[in-house]
């Protein structure tokens, strides 16, 4: 009886297997016969993986022929050099299309055979997807330009134009610009890039003498306004320098004294090849197409400035002007002391600062003379540790000292700010940062942070619907957050994340309701979700493997929770540029923060996504 049952089961299995094989064979034959609907490829190999790769290679050939036929006569560039690269450009579409191919294993190992196929209609979808990305990048560039984020505007315009050159309809794609005019992108984008170069102005503000070289402090403006950010290199007489990331209109150039009197030559960065690696599609296209050259990206700066050894050779000897009275509600930009920042509502500087200016003068002297130990009595133990970490963050150097401002924040007094440069030889990067100092109630420096950009500070501080205390809390938090990653303060990051924090990185997809977190609902994903411990473990590895990490924020939106029991909970949406020794990316960060304890706020939700949602939004308060 048992043997009969076994034979019956085996017979059923064989019949089912034969049926499936016949069904697959029948499907394959019908797919091959329907050439108007499908593209397909076959592969054989000793393993399924090898056979699959062969099938994919076969189908790439089919797809390439299809795309080339579609684009024939429509490419913008028709010179011989471009024609040689066009087949490689086509493969960037093929790679994207392969995500949508179906696979049938015709025969298993050791003589494996695999069949791959895809609908021809999928080609139209990937053309449309790339078109949407081209337009979105151009729109991001326009927005960045309006905010004087010149580095970002050039980056997004160049990336948009690069993808545009790979599109079969490049000569026809249009976009409605901020002026509500329909613009033909193939001519409009290069025009925008060249206009940016035409409206940039760079002047020498000060010159500092060193033993064998000179440091030129630059004022960088766009249409007579200090730039929010701008990346460039300069010619040192033998080679182009590392990339300098200017901030709030401040940049630097270091030249040997043998170059004194020579014209300074800058080159605007616009390709941003390293940051493009976050987008595989963009990276592939950039690798296939020749780089576009913009002659107007070069800026010549006259160097005929009188050098005053007593005024510029030692910043520590500069006399700090007393704090101005709080007659106007402004923060003063250190980049252009003659032109204050936009109004920041009721956030007023202090008029009485006691001996804090004398303390700051001693700290400035300690930094410039590198006698750091002499400054230790001016700090709390934790404050001095952060001070040492700051000085080890690249080759730290004070650029200039203007009228420092002091602001009350609870029991603390905040001193804003001293512009400094930080140079990293390993990855050829120099960053300019405003350094902010915190005095505790005992008049000692208890904390140091990198300041937010002028635009970001103004966005937060000008919101008159919030109290001055709330605005200071938000600025304080974001500056501490930015600095903690730069100085690799894992202890601080561990403190600010709640134990049950929801942390999501990467692309976010839809999921069903889950009881795992009070902040998670059906509009948020479970893709790359991490616990606090998992996140900190990966962060610790990242800190150890990178000489530096630098964060840059832009386009911030801050909203207060509308729930009655969560009046101190805020959501911050912000675009984050991430730079490190071996990696760089741009994405959109959302933080849900509880400020009930103003000294020890807690992050309950952190999401990061590499691009906006299909409707142009990013995740925020309404999703939690």
VEXDREN-812215 format. One record per residue: x, y, z of N, C-alpha, C in turn; residue in three letters. Coordinates in pm, whole numbers, plus 50000, padded with zeros to 5 digits. Layout:
// residues N
XYZXYZXYZALA
...
// end
This chain:
// residues 624
500834987950000500005000050000500865012650000UNK
501905012750089502805024250098503545026349967UNK
504015014949909504755015849782503855021349672UNK
502605017749671501665022649571501495037749581UNK
501415042849709501255057249730502495064949682UNK
503665059049710504915065549669504985066449516UNK
504635055149451504645055249305503655065249248UNK
502515066649316501485076049271501995090549281UNK
502645093849394503185107449415504265110649313UNK
505185100849292506265102949195505695105149055UNK
504675097549021504045098848890503435112748872UNK
502745117248979502125130648974503195141448958UNK
504305139749030505395149649024505985150248882UNK
506185138448823506755138048688505805144348587UNK
504515141348604503525147048513503505162248525UNK
503545167048652503525181548677504775188148618UNK
505945181648635507205187348584507175188348433UNK
506685177448368506585177448223505645188448176UNK
504535190048251503545200248215504155214248224UNK
504935216648333505555229748352506575232548242UNK
507355221848207508355223448101507675226647969UNK
506575219447941505835221947817505245235947817UNK
504745240347938504155253647949505215264347923UNK
506435262247984507515271847965507935272147819UNK
508065259947761508465259347620507445266247532UNK
506175263847564505115270047486505165285147500UNK
505435290247626505515304647650506685310547575UNK
507835303747579509035308647511508795309747361UNK
508185299147304507935299547161506975310747123UNK
505955312847207504995323547176505645337347190UNK
506575338747287507295351447305508195354047185UNK
508935343547142509815345047027509045348746901UNK
507825343146889507025345546770506445359646766UNK
506265365746884505645378946892506725389846901UNK
507425392046791508545401546791508085416046805UNK
506835418946772506345432646787506165436446933UNK
505985426447019505735429047161506975427247246UNK
507835417447214508915413647304510305415047241UNK
511275417447330512695415747302513175404447391UNK
514055395747342514435384347423515885380147399UNK
516405372047491517755366947479517875353347545UNK
518805345147497519035331747551520505330347591UNK
520745321747693522125319347735522295305447789UNK
523485299747771523815286547826525105287747906UNK
525275278548002526475278748085526495267048180UNK
527625265348249527735254148344526915256648470UNK
526595269448498525745272748612524595281648563UNK
523565282548645522435291148610522885305748602UNK
523785309748695524275323548695524985326748564UNK
525855317648519526575319848393525625320348275UNK
524655311448276523665311248167522835323948168UNK
522495328648289521685340748302522445352848249UNK
523735353748282524545364948234524655364948083UNK
524755353148026524805352047879523485356447818UNK
522365352747882521045356747833520875371947841UNK
521365377647952521275392147968522115399247863UNK
523305394047836524155399947732523465399447596UNK
522785388347571522065386747445520935396947434UNK
520215398547543519075407747540519535422247533UNK
520715425247591521255438847580521485442347433UNK
521975432647357522165434947215520855438147145UNK
519805430647182518475433047125517985447047161UNK
518165450747289517685463747337518475475147273UNK
519785473347264520625483647204520195486647061UNK
519915476246986519465478146848518165485946844UNK
517255482446937515965489146944516125503946976UNK
516965507047076517165520847118517855528847008UNK
518855522846945519575529846838518635533046722UNK
517725523846692516745526446586515815537846625UNK
515465538146756514565548546805515225562246800UNK
516535562746829517225575546842517885580246713UNK
517825572046610518525575546485518025588946431UNK
518955597946407518605610946352518125620946455UNK
518045616746583517505625746685518565629846787UNK
519755624446779520775628246876521245642446851UNK
521565649346960521965663246951523365664546893UNK
524245655346931525625655746885525835644746780UNK
526375648446668526545638646560527985637646511UNK
528935643146587530325642046543530805627846564UNK
531955624646502532475610946505532775606246646UNK
533325615246729533665611346866532415607246943UNK
531345614846922530125611546995529515598546946UNK
529575596146816529005583846761529695571646819UNK
530995572946846531735561746903531265558347042UNK
530775568247114530335565847253528845562847262UNK
528105564947155526655563847165526205549747201UNK
526865539547147526465525847180526645523147329UNK
527685529147391527865527547535526765534847611UNK
526355546647560525275554047624523985546147620UNK
523755539447509522555531247494522495520747604UNK
523655515247639523685504747741523285509847879UNK
523385522847902522895528048031521385526548040UNK
520715526947924519285523947923519075508947940UNK
519895501247874519755486747882519875482048026UNK
520845487248098521025483148238519795486248320UNK
519185497848292517965501348365516825492048326UNK
516745489048197515655480548148515735466448206UNK
516945461548228517115447848274516425445248408UNK
516125455848481515385454048606513985448548580UNK
513495450948460512125447248429512035434548344UNK
513145427648323513085415548242512585403648324UNK
511955394748256511475382248317512455370948281UNK
512535360948370513485349948347512765336548352UNK
513145327848259512665314148261513895304948257UNK
514035296248356515125286548356514665274448273UNK
515235273148158514825262448065515425249148108UNK
516675249448154517365237148191518305240048307UNK
518345231148405519165233148524520615228748501UNK
521435231348600522865227748595523005212448586UNK
524085207248528525315214448489525255220448349UNK
524275217048270524145222848135522965232648137UNK
523135243648211522035253048234521705261048109UNK
520425264148098519945272547988518895282048042UNK
519045294948011518145305348065517595313647950UNK
516325317347963515655325847864515205338747934UNK
515555350347877515155363447931514315370847827UNK
513325378447874512515386247781511955398747849UNK
511635408647766511075421247817510175427047709UNK
509145433847751508245440347656508895452847597UNK
508685454847468509245466747404508685479547465UNK
507485478847518506855490647578507635495747699UNK
508455487047760509245491247875510285501747836UNK
510715501547709511705511447665511165525547678UNK
509895527347643509275540547655509275545147799UNK
509055535747891508995539248033510345544448083UNK
511435537948039512725542648090513125555848026UNK
512705558147901512935571247841512215581947923UNK
510985578847962510185588548038510775590748177UNK
511265579948238511875581148370513095590248366UNK
513935588648264515125597148255514735611548225UNK
513715613548146513235627148117512785634048246UNK
512065626848330511595632648456512775636548545UNK
513805628148546514985631148628515715643448575UNK
515795644648444516445656248381515735669148424UNK
514425669048417513655681048452513745683948601UNK
513685673648684513755675648828515105681648869UNK
516185676948809517505682448841517605697148799UNK
517055700448683517075714348638516255723248731UNK
515125718148779514315725848874515045727849006UNK
515735717349053516525718449176517635728849158UNK
518215729349039519275739049013518745753249020UNK
517585755448962516975768848967516705773149110UNK
516175763949190515885767049330517175770149406UNK
518205762149383519485764349450520055778049412UNK
519945781649286520475794449241519765806049309UNK
518445804849325517695815549391518105817049537UNK
518665806449596519145806949734520645809549743UNK
521265813249629522695816249623523565804049656UNK
523015792149637523775779749656524405776349521UNK
525505783049493526105782549360526685768749330UNK
527325762549430527855749049408526735739449370UNK
525615740349440524485731349413523865734349277UNK
523725747249244523115750849116523955745649000UNK
525275747449006526145742548899526095727348890UNK
526105720849005526075706249008524815700848941UNK
523665706048981522405700748928522195704348780UNK
522615716348741522505719948599523395710748514UNK
524625708348560525535699848483525015685548476UNK
524555680248587524025666648588522815665448497UNK
521935675448504520745675348418521145675448271UNK
522115683748237522545684548098523235671648053UNK
523965665248144524625652448111523585641848075UNK
522575640348159521515630648130520745634448004UNK
520565647447984519855652147865520585647847738UNK
521905648447739522695644547621522565629747589UNK
522085621847685521925607447662520505603647623UNK
519625613547614518215610547588517925611447438UNK
517165602047384516875602347240516075614547197UNK
515335620647290514535632547257515175645247312UNK
516515645447324517205656647387516865670047324UNK
516735670347193516495682947123515065687947136UNK
514225680147207512805683847215512325686147358UNK
513095682147459512615682747598512585697147647UNK
511445700947704511245714447755510845714047903UNK
510985725547967510615726848108510115741048131UNK
509135742248218508675755648255509565760848366UNK
510265771848340511195777448437510445785548542UNK
511195790948639510565798948745509885811448689UNK
510315815648571509685827248507508415823448431UNK
507995810648445506795805348380506935804448227UNK
508155804748179508395803648035508835789648000UNK
508345784247890508765771147843510175772347785UNK
511105764847841512495765647798512925752547733UNK
513615753547620514195741847555515515738847626UNK
515565727847700516665725347792518015724047725UNK
518075718947604519355716547541520125729547517UNK
519425740647504520095753747490520005761947618UNK
518945759847695518715767947815519695764647927UNK
519985751747950520865748048061522285753548043UNK
522935751547925524265757547909524255772747928UNK
523165779047885523045793547904523015797148052UNK
522265789248131522195791848276523555790148341UNK
524285779648301525615777148359526555788648327UNK
526545793148202527425804148164527025817248231UNK
525735819248254525295831348324525735831248470UNK
525765819448530526275818548667527725822948670UNK
528535817848579529935821748575530075836848551UNK
529215842248464529305856548430528965865448548UNK
528125860548639527665868748752528435866248880UNK
529445857548874530295855248990531385865948996UNK
531665870849115532775880149133533585875849254UNK
534895876449240535795872449348536815883549370UNK
536935887849495537905898249531538685894049655UNK
539885899049664540715896049781540335905449894UNK
539975899650008539595907650124540805910750211UNK
541635900550235542805902150320543905892650273UNK
545125895750312546255886950285547005884750415UNK
547255872150447548005868850568549365863250526UNK
550405868650584551765864250550552205852750641UNK
552745842550578553405831750650554885831750607UNK
555645822450661557085822750635557405821150488UNK
556755811250424557085808450284555915810350189UNK
554765813950241553605815050154552645825750205UNK
551695828950121550655838850154549285832150152UNK
548415836250244547035831650246546145843250203UNK
545445841350094544535851450043543115848150090UNK
542485857250159541095855550201540215861950095UNK
539285854150039538465858749927537045862049969UNK
536495872449908535065875349915534455870749783UNK
533545861249789532945855449668531475858949664UNK
531055865549556529675870149547529035865949415UNK
527725864949418526935862749297525925874149289UNK
526015881849184525175893849168525255902649293UNK
526465904649341526765913549454526245908349588UNK
525845895749596525425889649722526395878349758UNK
526805877149885527695866149923527075852649890UNK
527845843949827527315830749791527085822449917UNK
526075813949914525835804750025526885793650022UNK
527165788349903528245778649887528795779649746UNK
530045775449731530725776049601531985767649612UNK
532175758249518533355749549517534265753549402UNK
535575753449429536525757649326537895751749355UNK
538775752349256540195749549273540965761749224UNK
542265762449254543075773549205544435768449158UNK
545065776249068546345772649011547455777649103UNK
548315768349150549365772149245550725774349178UNK
550725774849046551965776648972552475763848910UNK
552055752548965552475739548913551305730348882UNK
550235731648960549095722548945547865729249004UNK
546705722948980545465727849040545345722449181UNK
544845730749269544765727349411543675717049439UNK
543575713249565542425705349609541175713849600UNK
540005707349609538735714649600538505722449730UNK
538195735249716537865743849828536355745849829UNK
535725743349943534275745549958534065758550035UNK
533785769249961533545782250024532165782450088UNK
532025790750192530765791550266530485806050302UNK
529235810150280528805823850315529755834350260UNK
530195832350138531005842350071532475842250104UNK
532935832850186534335832550228535065820950161UNK
536185824150095537045813950038538495817350065UNK
539395808050036540825810350059541645805149943UNK
542845810749930543855806149836545195807049907UNK
546005796649895547365796649951548355795849837UNK
549265805649830550255805849723551645808449780UNK
552655802549718554035805549762554355820149737UNK
555295825649816555635839749801556245842749664UNK
556745832549599557275834549464556185838649366UNK
554925836149404553805839649318553255853549348UNK
553855860649443553365873849483553265883149361UNK
552135889549348551915898849237551305892349115UNK
551365879249108550775872248993549265871749008UNK
548585871048896547135870048897546715856448949UNK
545725856349037545215843749092544175838048995UNK
544305825248966543405818848868542595807948938UNK
541275809648939540355799848997539635792148887UNK
539205780148919538355772248829537145767348907UNK
535975771248863534745767148929534525752148911UNK
534165745349019533815731249010532365730148966UNK
532105721848864530725720148818530375705748785UNK
531385696848777531125682948739530665674748858UNK
531345676048973531015668749096530895653649070UNK
531935648349011531935634248972531805625049092UNK
532485628249202532425619749320531035618449376UNK
530325629749388528965629549443527995622249352UNK
528295621549222527395615049126527315600049147UNK
528245594349225528255579849244527025574649317UNK
526305583449387525115578949460524005574749364UNK
524025580149242523015576949141523675568549033UNK
523405555549032524085546448940523805549848794UNK
522595554248766522235557948628523075569948584UNK
523135580348669523915592148638525395588748626UNK
525895580548718527295576548715527645569548584UNK
526765560348540527025552948416527095562448297UNK
526165572048292526145581348179527385590348182UNK
527775595148299528955603748310530215596448268UNK
530285583448294531445575548254531475573148104UNK
530315573148041530245570247898530435582647811UNK
529955594147857530015606247777531255614447810UNK
531845621147711532985629947740532535641847823UNK
533405646347912533075657647999532905670347917UNK
531905678347950531705691147883532615701647944UNK
533175710047861534115720247907533465733947897UNK
533595741748005533075755448008534255764948027UNK
534605772247922535735781547930535475792548033UNK
534225796148050533895806948143533985802748289UNK
534305789948315534405785448454535675790548521UNK
536595796148442537845801448497537635816048539UNK
538135819348657537995832948711539375838248745UNK
539715849848690540985856248720540785866948827UNK
541605866248931541475875549044542775883449055UNK
542685896549045543865905049061544405904049202UNK
545715903349218546325901449350547025913949401UNK
546755925449341547415937849382546715943749504UNK
547065938149619546525942949746547705945949836UNK
547675957349904548765960849994548755951550115UNK
549855944850140549975935650252550515943350372UNK
549755943550480550195950350601550595939950705UNK
551925938250729552385927850821551765929250960UNK
551575941551005551025943251140549555940051145UNK
548865941451030547415939351031547035925250995UNK
547885918150917547445905350866548355893650898UNK
549545896250948550455885050968550105876851090UNK
549365882451183549005875051304547595878751347UNK
546655869751316545255872651348545065874551498UNK
545905868051578545755869051723545955883251773UNK
546635891751698546865905351744545725914751709UNK
544755909751631543625918151596542795921051720UNK
542315933151732541485936951846540035934151813UNK
539415926351900538005923351879537175935451917UNK
536345939851826535485951251856534445947151958UNK
534045956352048533005952852144531695949652075UNK
530865941452140529585937852080528745950252060UNK
528125951051946527245962351918525955960851995UNK
525275971652013524025971252087522975964152006UNK
521945959552076520885951652010519815960651954UNK
520215970651879519235979851823518575974251698UNK
519215964351635518635958151517518605943251535UNK
517555936851485517385922351502518065915051389UNK
519395915251387520135908551280521315901151335UNK
521675890151265522995884351282523865891051176UNK
525085894351206525975900551109526785889851039UNK
526805890250908527585880550831529065883750842UNK
529855873950883531295876250893531915877350754UNK
531205872350653531755872850518531745887050463UNK
530725894650496530605908250448530145917050562UNK
531055921450650530665928950767529905941750735UNK
530075946950614529375959150579527925956750543UNK
527555943950524526185940850484525615930250577UNK
524655933950667524115924350762523255913950692UNK
523065903050762522185892750710520755897550714UNK
519865890150650518465893650652517935893850795UNK
516835900750815516245901750948515945887951005UNK
516255886151132515955873351196514995875451312UNK
514015883751289512945885351387513425890851519UNK
513055884251628513335889451761514545882951826UNK
515405876451745516605870451801517675881251815UNK
517855886351935518735897751959520045893452023UNK
521145899851984522405897252055522415904252190UNK
523245899152281523375905152413524195917952403UNK
523885927452494524655939852498525725939352606UNK
525515931452710526485930052818527045915952816UNK
528335914552788528935901352776530065899052875UNK
530265908552966531275906653069532655904753009UNK
533375894753058534745892353010534805881552903UNK
533675878652840533645868152737534505871952616UNK
534555884852585535375888952472536855886652501UNK
537265888952625538655886552663538975871652653UNK
538025863152696538205848652686538345844452540UNK
537485849952453537555846352312538875850952250UNK
539385862352293540665867152242541785857352278UNK
541735851952400542755842352443542645829352363UNK
541415825152334541225812852256541735814752114UNK
541435826252055541915829251920543435829151916UNK
544055835052017545505835252025546065821052037UNK
545415812552119545865798752137545815790952006UNK
544765793551925544625786451797545675791051698UNK
545875804151688546795809351587548255806451621UNK
548565805851751549945802951792550165788151819UNK
549065780351806549095765851831549535762351974UNK
549285771352066549565768652208548255764452275UNK
547735753152230546405748752270546295746052420UNK
547335740552479547285736852621547075749152709UNK
547555760652663547395772952741545935776852757UNK
545095772152664543685775952668542845766552752UNK
543415755452801542625745452872541835751052990UNK
542375760253072541605765653185540335773153143UNK
540235776753015539075784252967537895775052935UNK
538115761852939537105752052898536685743153014UNK
535495737453001535115726153085535865713953032UNK
535965703053108536655691053056536085686252923UNK
534745685552912534135681152786534385691352676UNK
534295704252712534535714852614535935714252558UNK
536925711352642538305710852593538525698652504UNK
537845687652535537925675752449537385679052310UNK
536255686052304535685689852174536635699552103UNK
537235708652179538205718152124539375710752058UNK
539875700652125540985692752069540545685151943UNK
539315679651948538785672651831538665682351712UNK
538235694551741538075704651636539415707551569UNK
540455709151650541775712551597542395700951520UNK
541935688751548542415676951475541585674251350UNK
540525682051331539665680551213540315688151097UNK
541255681651030541965688250922542985698150979UNK
543595705550892544555715750932543785728450965UNK
543305729551089542425740451128543145753851127UNK
542485763951069543085777251062541995787851070UNK
542205797951152541285809351159541505817951035UNK
540395821750970540495829950850540455844850882UNK
539535848750969539435862751007538585863751133UNK
538645875251198537845877551318537135890851301UNK
535835890451300535045902651291534355905251425UNK
533335913051421532565916451539531775904151585UNK
532185897851693531495885951743530205889951813UNK
529195881451801527885883851862527615873251968UNK
526925877152073526645868152185525135867452207UNK
524625855152225523185852852236522885844152357UNK
521815847352425521375839852543520605827552499UNK
520945816052560520225803552532520145795752661UNK
519035797352735518915791052866519985796352960UNK
520725787253020521835791153108523125793453029UNK
523075791552898524255792852815524285806352743UNK
525475810352700525645821852612526415816852489UNK
525865819552371526455814752247527195826052178UNK
528435823452140529265833152068529315829151921UNK
528805837551832528785835051689529585845851620UNK
530505842851537531145830151510532465833551443UNK
533395824251439534715826451381534865817651257UNK
535045823551139535245815451019536615808851020UNK
536635795650995537875788050993537885779050870UNK
539085775350827539215765650717539795752750772UNK
539405741550709539845728350749540275720850623UNK
541545717450619542125711550498542455696850520UNK
542075688450422542335674050429543125670050305UNK
544365666350324545245662950212544865649850146UNK
544365640250228544085626850175543115627350058UNK
542065635050073541035635349970540975648749897UNK
542005657049921542075669849852540815678249867UNK
540405680549991539245689050016539575699150124UNK
539045711250108539125721550210537725726950233UNK
537305727550358535985732750393536145745450474UNK
535265755050450535185767050533533965765650624UNK
534165767550752533085766150851533105778050948UNK
531905782150989531795791851098531785784051229UNK
532685787351320532805780151446532125788051558UNK
531245781251629530405787451733530835782151869UNK
530925790951968531385787252103530255789352204UNK
530165780152301529125780552404529755782752542UNK
529305793252611529735795852748528695790252845UNK
529155783052948528215778353050528055789153157UNK
527285786153262526995796053367528225799853447UNK
529275791553439530535794653509531525801853418UNK
531045806353303531855814053208532985805853146UNK
532785792953133533745784253064533125778952936UNK
533965776352837533485770852710533135756152731UNK
531865752852714531415739152737531125731552607UNK
531055738852494530715732152368531175740852252UNK
531465734352139531845741252015531115734251901UNK
530565742051808529875736151694530275743351565UNK
529985736751453530065743151323528725749851297UNK
528745762551258527505769651234526805765351106UNK
525505767151104524735764850982525055775950882UNK
524655774050760524865784350659524005796450692UNK
524415807750638523675820150660522205818650620UNK
521965812150506520585810350456519785801550549UNK
520375790550596519655781350684519325787950817UNK
520285795350874520035802650998518895812550980UNK
518925819650868517905829750843516525823350826UNK
516465811750758515185804850739514535801450874UNK
515355796550966514825792551097514515804751183UNK
515465813951189515345825151282514305835451242UNK
513915835651115512945845651070511505841251087UNK
511285829251142509925824351162509345830451289UNK
508635841551274508115848951390506965841951460UNK
506455831051402505365823751468505875815651586UNK
507205814051598507805806851710508505816751801UNK
508635812951925509345821452020510835821451989UNK
511535831552044512985832152025513645819652080UNK
513125814452193513705802452255513615790552161UNK
512455788752095512275777552004513245778551886UNK
513375790551832514265792351718515715789451757UNK
516105793851874517465791051920517655776151943UNK
516615769351994516695754852014516945747551882UNK
516195751451780516315744751650517695747051589UNK
518165759451592519495762251538520565754851617UNK
520435755251749521405748551836521455733651806UNK
520275727651790520235713151766520885709651633UNK
520515716751525521035713351392522545715551385UNK
523045725651455524495727951455525225717151533UNK
524655712851645525255701851721525205688851641UNK
524105686451570523945674451488525005674151378UNK
525145685151305526135686151197527545683851251UNK
527855689951366529205689151422529515675351476UNK
528515668751533528735655351590529225645651484UNK
528705646651362529145637851254530535641851207UNK
530825654751201532145659251156533235655251255UNK
532975657151384533975654151486533855639951539UNK
532955632051476532795617851509532465615751657UNK
531505623851705531105623151846530005612651861UNK
530405600151861529445589151869528675589652002UNK
529325594252108528665595052238527495604752234UNK
527675616252166526595626052156525455620652070UNK
525805614451957524775609051868523965598251940UNK
524635590052021523935579752098522955586152197UNK
523315597652254522455604252352521205610352288UNK
521335615652166520215623052109519185614052041UNK
519515601452014518535592151958517835584952071UNK
516505584952068515765577352168516025562552149UNK
515845554752256516155540452250515295533052148UNK
514055537952126513155531252031513055538951900UNK
514095546751868514065555151748513845546751622UNK
513045552151530512825546151399513825552351304UNK
514735544351250515795549251162515695542151029UNK
515505549750923515325544050790516285551050694UNK
517055543250620517955548850520517685542250386UNK
517995549350279517785543950145516405547050092UNK
516035540249987514735542549926513635537150017UNK
512525544450020511445540750110510235536250028UNK
509655524950068508505519549996507325518350091UNK
506165515150039504955514150122504905501050200UNK
504345501550320504135489350398502785490350467UNK
502325479050518501085478850593501335483850735UNK
500245486450806500365490950944501165480951027UNK
501985485951117502805477451202502775482651344UNK
502645473951442502645478251581504045480551635UNK
505075479151549506455479651598506845493351650UNK
506195503851601506565517251644505335526151644UNK
505245534751745504125543951752504205554551642UNK
505385555751576505555565951474505375560551333UNK
505155547451320505105541351188503665538951145UNK
503305543451025501985540250973502095535850827UNK
500955534650761500935528150630501625536350521UNK
501935549050546502545557150442504065556450443UNK
504635548950540506095548050547506525533750526UNK
507745532350489508325519650452509085512150558UNK
509345500050523510175491750607511415487850527UNK
511945496850448513105493650365514345499350433UNK
515325490850462516535495250529516245501050667UNK
515275495650732514965500050868516015494550963UNK
516485503151056517525499051149517125502551292UNK
517625494751385517495498351525518585508451558UNK
518455514751673519475524351716520835517551725UNK
520875505551781522145498251796522765495251660UNK
521945491051563522445487951430522995500451361UNK
522255511351376522675523951314524005528751372UNK
524125528151505525355532751570526545523851534UNK
526295510951517527365501751480527925505351342UNK
527025507851247527455511651112528135525251112UNK
527615534251196528195547551204529605547051261UNK
529805538551360531135536951420532135532051315UNK
531725522851231532585517751124532885528951024UNK
531865536850990532055547950897533025558250952UNK
532895561351081533805570951144535245565851138UNK
535425552851163536775547151167537425546551029UNK
536625545450925537165543350791537305556350711UNK
536925567750770537005580450698537875590450773UNK
538755597050701539555607650764538655619250804UNK
537665622150720536755633150754535345630150707UNK
534405636750772532995636950731532545651350743UNK
531815656250643531315669850648529895670050595UNK
528995676450669527595677550629527295691950590UNK
526475693450487526025706750446524515706150430UNK
523805715450492522345715450489521815726750402UNK
520655724450341520005734750260518515731550250UNK
517745741350206516305739550177515555733550295UNK
515775738950414515145733150531513695737950549UNK
512865728750594511475731850630511245726250770UNK
510795734750862510565730551000509075732251031UNK
508465721651082507055722251119506855717051260UNK
505875722951328505565718851464504425708751461UNK
504515698551545503455688551552502155694951598UNK
501055691051532499755696551568499055688951679UNK
499665678251729499025670451834499115677751967UNK
498035677652042497985685152168499005680252268UNK
499275667252267500225661652364501655661452309UNK
501875668452199503215668352140503595682452093UNK
503315692452176503535706352136505015709852123UNK
505875701952185507315704452175507995695252075UNK
507205688751991507745679651888507765686851754UNK
508925686551688509095693451560509615683651456UNK
509225686051333509745678451221510615687351135UNK
511825682951105512745690651022513005682950893UNK
512655689150781512955683550648514085692050590UNK
515135685750546516295693350500517065685450396UNK
517605692550297518465685850201519875685250259UNK
520465673550254521775671450315522795667150210UNK
523885674650202525045670450122526025664050218UNK
526445652050185527345644150271528665642250199UNK
529745646650262531075644950204531915636850302UNK
532685627350252533625619950336534835616150251UNK
535815609950315537055606450246536795597550125UNK
535915587750139535715578050031534295577549977UNK
533485587650010532085586849966531445600749973UNK
530495603149886529725615549890528355613349832UNK
527355620049886526015618949830525185631049867UNK
524055632049801523055642249832521735635149852UNK
521015638849957519725632649983518865641650069UNK
517745636150112516775643950188516575637550325UNK
516815645650426516805641050565515545645950634UNK
514915637150711513805641150798514085636750940UNK
513945646051033514145643051175512895647051252UNK
512385637951334511275640851425511885642051564UNK
511855654251621512605657251742511685662151852UNK
511905657151971511165661452090512045670952171UNK
511605683652183512365693752255511825696352396UNK
511085686652451510545688552586511665691952683UNK
512775684752672513985688052748514895695752653UNK
514945709052668515675717352573517165714452572UNK
517705709652685519135706752694519445692952634UNK
518475683752643518695670152593517545665852501UNK
517425671952382516355667952289516565653652240UNK
515485647552194515545633652148514995632352006UNK
515725624851923515255621451789514465608451798UNK
513215608851754512375596751754512325590251616UNK
512485598451512512445593151375513545599951294UNK
514285591951219515255597351122515085589550993UNK
514745596550885514675590150754515615597450659UNK
516185589950568517005595850463516635589150332UNK
516405597350229516075592050097516915599149993UNK
517415591949894518325597949796517645607349699UNK
516335606249685515625615249594514215617549646UNK
513555627349590512205630549634511235619649591UNK
510065619549653509015610249614508495613949476UNK
507775605049409507275607949273506475620849263UNK
505785624849372504995637249368505815649549405UNK
507145647949423508005659249455508175661949603UNK
507505654049687507575656149831508695647749891UNK
509005650350018509855641550095509115638250224UNK
509565628050294508835623550411508925633950523UNK
507815635250595507715645550697506735642050806UNK
506305652250880505425650250996504145642850960UNK
503575645950845502285639850809502375624850789UNK
503585619450774503765605150751503925597350882UNK
503945604450995504185597651122503135601451225UNK
// end
